[in-house]
Amino acid sequence: MAFIGKFLGKRVEIPEDRRHNGRQGLWAKPEGQEIVFGFPEPSLVLIGGINDLEWIASEGKGVRKGETVFFAITGKISYMDAPTGGVIHFNPKAKQDPSLVSRDPYGEGWLFRIRPAQPGGDALDEFVNAAEYVEGLKGTEGCKNPDGLKGGVSGICKAVYSGIREQKL
């Protein structure tokens, strides 16, 4: 297990038994003929947790790589695309209790499974190992703001945060 000790003020874990996609903010783990996908802890910290999930693709139906399959409601709406084509199955427990995704992101909080249309194809080409993922996170707000200071670390973020705080609503 890889760790980042201070990531927006939190300690985050990055399992080495999975592949990670920083651009989409997903982890992937092959299990039999399927690949299981979920949000890694750094993604959950950056988006502030999950308030709700909405499946867009149909349960048990085929999806194409790049097709939008669900969206997560956080502080905003984040649309997620299928990393590979195949038959998709969603985690009903995550839909029923979205906080499960944050409480147990690498266990019961997985999001969806896909049985790839072409086993052994390019399903995980865009995913990297844990060490490469940690390296890629170094340029994110999480590592640039290890103590989780409100308003971030950039001048623009601080100016926006300060301006919002002083508004009379």
Secondary structure as UniProt FT lines:
FT   STRAND          2..7
FT   TURN            8..9
FT   STRAND          10..14
FT   TURN            16..17
FT   STRAND          19..21
FT   TURN            22..25
FT   STRAND          26..31
FT   TURN            32..33
FT   STRAND          34..38
FT   HELIX           41..47
FT   STRAND          52..55
FT   TURN            59..60
FT   STRAND          62..63
FT   TURN            65..66
FT   STRAND          68..73
FT   STRAND          77..81
FT   STRAND          86..90
FT   HELIX           92..96
FT   HELIX           99..103
FT   TURN            105..109
FT   STRAND          112..116
FT   TURN            119..120
FT   TURN            123..126
FT   HELIX           130..137
FT   TURN            138..139
FT   HELIX           141..144
FT   TURN            146..147
FT   TURN            150..151
FT   HELIX           155..166
//
